[in-house]
């Protein structure tokens, strides 16, 4: 009986994902921009510093110009309104090389710390993303400290 319940739940979730445009349509760039958007929206208070940091970091990560970055971030914002979990994004990004995954985590910390305060909800998004991307905990902490140290030095 329990197996039947799980099958029904699984088929319902699969059907719902299909209705909302499953993540399989996301490109790597959209997935990365989506994660930066998710961390910015985690505390339900997106200020201009977070927007600017998001744009600047996506430009750095993906070698985009400002116009391309803004368009990509707008697409990511729209997608995140319907996203059900971080897995939708991270599933696309697991095959990235370790340095790129760590750079993404550092970019997420930059967005979270852009307003000089890391909200617990923002930290939870970065932490869960790091876990889903198999980023070592030491690298997760190192990325956070790099962002804070850079800010203190004025970089």
C-alpha positions as CSV (number, residue, x, y, z in Angstrom):
1,X,0.0,0.0,0.0
2,X,2.8,2.4,0.9
3,X,4.5,1.7,-2.5
4,X,1.2,2.6,-4.3
5,X,1.1,5.9,-2.4
6,X,4.7,6.7,-3.4
7,X,4.0,5.9,-7.0
8,X,0.9,8.1,-7.0
9,X,2.9,10.9,-5.4
10,X,5.8,10.5,-7.8
11,X,3.5,10.6,-10.8
12,X,1.7,13.7,-9.5
13,X,5.0,15.5,-9.0
14,X,6.2,14.5,-12.4
15,X,3.0,15.8,-14.0
16,X,3.1,19.0,-12.1
17,X,6.8,19.6,-13.1
18,X,5.7,19.1,-16.7
19,X,3.0,21.7,-16.4
20,X,5.4,24.3,-14.9
21,X,8.1,23.7,-17.5
22,X,10.5,21.2,-16.1
23,X,14.1,22.3,-15.4
24,X,15.4,20.3,-18.3
25,X,14.8,23.4,-20.4
26,X,17.2,25.5,-18.4
27,X,20.7,26.2,-19.8
28,X,23.8,26.2,-17.6
29,X,23.8,30.0,-17.7
30,X,20.1,30.2,-16.7
31,X,20.7,27.7,-13.8
32,X,23.6,29.8,-12.5
33,X,21.7,33.0,-12.8
34,X,18.7,31.3,-11.1
35,X,20.8,30.4,-8.1
36,X,22.1,33.9,-7.7
37,X,18.5,35.1,-7.9
38,X,17.4,32.5,-5.3
39,X,19.9,33.7,-2.8
40,X,19.0,37.3,-3.4
41,X,15.3,36.6,-2.8
42,X,15.8,34.3,0.1
43,X,15.2,37.0,2.7
44,X,12.4,38.6,0.7
45,X,14.3,41.9,0.7
46,X,16.3,42.6,-2.5
47,X,18.1,45.8,-2.3
48,X,20.0,47.6,-5.1
49,X,23.4,46.4,-3.8
50,X,22.3,42.8,-4.2
51,X,21.0,43.5,-7.7
52,X,24.3,45.1,-8.7
53,X,26.3,42.3,-7.2
54,X,24.2,39.7,-8.9
55,X,24.7,41.4,-12.3
56,X,28.5,41.9,-11.7
57,X,29.1,38.4,-10.6
58,X,27.1,36.8,-13.4
59,X,29.1,38.9,-15.8
60,X,32.4,37.6,-14.3
61,X,31.2,34.0,-14.1
62,X,30.0,33.8,-17.6
63,X,31.9,36.5,-19.4
64,X,28.8,38.4,-20.4
65,X,28.2,42.1,-21.0
66,X,25.8,44.0,-18.8
67,X,22.9,43.8,-21.2
68,X,23.3,40.0,-21.6
69,X,23.6,39.6,-17.8
70,X,20.5,41.7,-17.1
71,X,18.4,39.7,-19.7
72,X,19.6,36.5,-18.2
73,X,18.9,37.6,-14.6
74,X,15.4,38.7,-15.7
75,X,14.7,35.2,-17.2
76,X,16.1,33.7,-14.0
77,X,13.8,35.9,-11.8
78,X,10.8,34.8,-13.8
79,X,11.7,31.1,-13.6
80,X,12.4,31.3,-9.9
81,X,8.8,32.5,-9.3
82,X,7.7,29.0,-10.3
83,X,10.7,27.0,-9.1
84,X,10.0,24.4,-6.5
85,X,13.5,23.6,-5.3
86,X,17.2,24.3,-5.7
87,X,17.6,20.9,-7.3
88,X,16.0,22.3,-10.5
89,X,19.1,24.5,-10.8
90,X,21.8,22.3,-9.3
91,X,20.9,19.2,-11.4
92,X,22.2,21.1,-14.4
93,X,25.4,22.2,-12.7
94,X,26.9,19.1,-11.2
95,X,29.0,18.3,-14.2
96,X,30.8,21.7,-13.9
97,X,34.5,21.4,-12.9
98,X,35.1,21.9,-9.1
99,X,36.6,25.4,-9.6
100,X,33.6,26.7,-11.4
101,X,31.2,25.2,-8.7
102,X,33.3,26.9,-6.0
103,X,33.3,30.2,-8.0
104,X,29.5,29.9,-8.1
105,X,29.3,29.4,-4.4
106,X,31.5,32.4,-3.8
107,X,29.3,34.5,-6.2
108,X,26.3,33.4,-4.1
109,X,28.0,34.5,-0.9
110,X,28.8,37.8,-2.6
111,X,25.1,38.4,-3.3
112,X,24.1,37.3,0.2
113,X,26.7,39.7,1.7
114,X,26.1,42.6,-0.7
115,X,24.0,44.4,2.0
116,X,26.7,43.6,4.6
117,X,24.4,41.2,6.3
118,X,24.0,37.5,5.7
119,X,20.5,36.6,6.6
120,X,20.0,33.0,7.9
121,X,17.7,32.3,4.9
122,X,20.4,33.4,2.5
123,X,23.0,31.3,4.2
124,X,20.6,28.3,4.0
125,X,20.3,28.7,0.2
126,X,24.0,28.9,-0.2
127,X,24.6,25.9,2.1
128,X,22.0,23.7,0.4
129,X,23.4,24.6,-3.0
130,X,26.9,23.7,-1.9
131,X,25.7,20.4,-0.7
132,X,23.8,19.7,-3.9
133,X,26.8,20.6,-6.0
134,X,29.1,18.4,-3.8
135,X,31.2,21.4,-2.8
136,X,33.4,20.4,0.1
137,X,32.5,22.1,3.4
138,X,36.0,23.6,3.7
139,X,35.6,25.2,0.3
140,X,32.1,26.4,1.3
141,X,33.5,28.2,4.3
142,X,36.6,29.4,2.4
143,X,34.3,31.0,-0.2
144,X,32.3,32.8,2.5
145,X,35.5,34.1,4.2
146,X,36.9,35.3,0.9
147,X,33.8,37.4,0.3
148,X,33.9,38.9,3.8
149,X,37.6,39.5,3.7
150,X,37.4,41.2,0.2
151,X,34.6,43.4,1.6
152,X,36.7,44.4,4.6
153,X,39.7,45.2,2.4
154,X,37.4,47.3,0.1
155,X,37.9,45.1,-3.0
